[in-house]
Amino acid sequence: MLSAIALMPLAWLIGEATEHAAEHTGPGVGGFLNASFGNAPELIIALFAVAGGLPAVVRGSLTGSVVSNILLVLGAAMIAGGDGKLDARSLRWQLAAVFGSVALLLVVAVPSWHGRPERHELYLISIPVSIVLLLAYVVITVRNLRIHRSAERQEAAHGAWSLKKSLLLLGVATLATAFVSETLVHSLDHFGKAVGLNEFFIAVVIVAIVGNAAEHGGAVVIAHRGNTTLATEIAVTSSMQVALFVIPAVCLLSVLVGRGLPLSFRMVEIFVMAASAAFATLVIWDGRSRRWEGFLLVGVYVLAVGVFFFS
């Protein structure tokens, strides 16, 4: 509980620094910066869990992160921001990338549904899949930044922090978030036993939300201030980064901290990630944010949590 409370001011600081950085870069690049700094602690937490011999927890938390960002955070941002405009072109591309990533993960996931999911040959198959995902991430990120570069350069508002100060504070808040999140994750095992929840559910719901708590909070704070475009960019960009960057990066780096982590996601994980990306795409397709659509996304996330619980 103390760790969760400690994440609240960090959420505010990450949101504040991102909003000031976006004054210089525009919402597209601002969302990319927030997602990049916000996902750094998750990468660190995942590697700690791999080193601790918890591969199912790692995969569950990564699945939960993808799902919670495009359902819970995107929905909460729409609710907090109300009616407004979205950058539909950017969001569609990124959600399509999430869907494509999930389809590619089937290469490893399907064989893992029969036999032991941690066997070494599955890790060997995971290596080329991870490389393809990382290459796709680079291509999509460069394309998105080019889209935003020409359209979003603008004069910063009076009183905005400098870009250097914003990035410095984002970096400091990210390091603090990694430290607090790592402490919190190590307490979750005892928490799960105390309340009677199994390891998979804790990973896919609680660890996923906690690992992104600062980033989630920042997106909602920004949406509440009326910047729905930036808030929705943060939510979707974060999900895309987890699917195309964090997942393959954890796989490739896992061999340095212990055993290699195969990308052998469960059937329910693959299904829920794909369904979430498809549903979010339908919601943002027209480029408008509506409060009732936000409630709908949150409702679908609650349904996903129920699916995870019963699985």
C-alpha positions, -999 to +999 in steps of 0.1 A: +000+000+000+029+024+008+044+016-026+011+023-044+007+056-026+043+065-035+035+061-071+008+088-070+031+119-069+053+102-095+022+099-118+015+136-114+052+145-122+054+123-153+021+137-165+032+173-158+066+169-175+051+152-205+026+180-210+053+206-208+075+186-232+045+184-256+044+222-257+076+220-277+071+188-296+033+184-301+010+157-288+023+129-310+060+132-300+048+140-264+029+107-262+059+088-275+082+104-249+057+096-221+053+060-233+091+055-236+099+068-201+068+051-186+076+017-201+112+018-189+103+007-153+082-022-168+112-035-187+132-034-155+105-051-135+102-078-161+139-085-160+138-087-122+110-113-125+129-133-151+159-134-129+136-145-100+124-175-121+089-162-128+084-165-166+046-168-163+044-136-142+065-118-168+043-128-198+011-122-178+023-087-168+032-079-204-002-091-216-020-071-189+000-040-199-011-042-235-047-048-226-049-022-197-034+006-219-058+002-248-089-004-227-086+009-192-062+039-197-077+049-231-112+046-216-103+066-185-087+093-206-118+096-227-140+098-196-117+124-179-113+144-211-149+142-224-157+150-260-127+160-281-106+152-311-082+123-316-053+118-340-071+089-357-044+083-383-016+078-357-038+057-334-050+034-362-015+027-373-004+019-337-034-003-330-028-022-362+008-027-351-005-042-318-028-066-337+001-076-361+024-082-331-002-105-315-006-124-348+032-128-350+034-141-314+012-170-325+043-185-342+057-193-307+024-194-287+006-222-307+034-248-302+036-239-265-001-249-260+010-285-262+038-297-240+060-276-216+058-239-224+093-232-211+112-256-233+144-244-249+134-248-286+105-223-280+131-198-269+151-204-301+119-197-322+113-166-301+146-150-311+137-143-348+102-133-338+116-108-314+140-094-340+111-089-365+090-072-338+119-048-330+124-039-367+087-033-371+088-010-340+116+011-355+098+014-388+064+024-373+080+048-348+100+066-374+069+068-397+048+082-368+074+108-358+076+120-394+038+124-395+039+145-364+071+165-371+058+188-398+023+193-384+030+198-348+059+223-344+045+253-325+054+280-301+054+268-265+029+285-242+041+312-218+053+297-186+060+262-201+091+244-188+120+241-212+123+209-232+155+201-214+140+205-179+109+184-189+131+155-202+153+157-171+123+155-148+108+127-168+141+108-164+142+113-127+106+103-122+111+072-143+141+061-121+120+067-090+091+048-105+113+018-113+126+017-077+091+019-062+075-005-086+102-031-080+096-028-043+059-032-048+062-062-071+082-081-045+054-076-020+027-089-044+034-126-037+025-122-001-004-100-010-017-127-034-015-154-007-032-131+018-062-124-004-063-158-022-055-148-058-033-170-080+000-159-096-014-155-132-042-132-121-019-111-100+005-107-129-020-100-157-041-075-137-023-061-106+014-062-117+003-048-151-016-019-136+011-012-109+039-014-134+022+014-155+006+033-126+026+065-131+020+065-168-017+057-164-021+085-139-003+109-161-026+102-191-057+108-170-043+140-155-035+153-189-070+143-203-087+160-173-069+193-183-085+191-217-056+176-238-074+145-250-052+142-281-021+138-260-037+116-234-050+091-260-016+091-278+000+082-244-023+052-239-021+037-274+016+045-279+024+027-246+004-004-257+022-004-290+056+000-273+049-030-250+038-052-279+066-043-303+095-032-281+092-044-245+081-079-252+109-087-277+135-067-256+127-088-225+129-120-246+164-111-260+178-097-227+164-125-205+193-147-214+216-122-197+198-124-163+189-161-162+172-185-186+159-173-219+122-163-218+102-179-246+072-159-259+049-188-251+017-168-243-014-186-233-044-189-256-064-166-234-037-140-234-034-140-272-072-138-276-078-110-252-049-089-266-062-093-302-098-086-292-088-054-272-068-040-301-098-047-325-123-031-302-102+000-295-097+005-332-135+006-337-139+032-310-112+056-322-119+051-360-138+084-365-112+105-348-136+117-320-134+111-282-168+107-264-173+101-227-197+072-232-171+054-254-147+057-225-171+040-202-176+013-228-138+007-230-136+005-192-165-019-192-148-042-218-116-041-196-137-053-166-150-081-188-114-090-198-104-091-161-133-115-155-120-137-184-085-137-168-100-145-134-119-176-146-091-188-168 
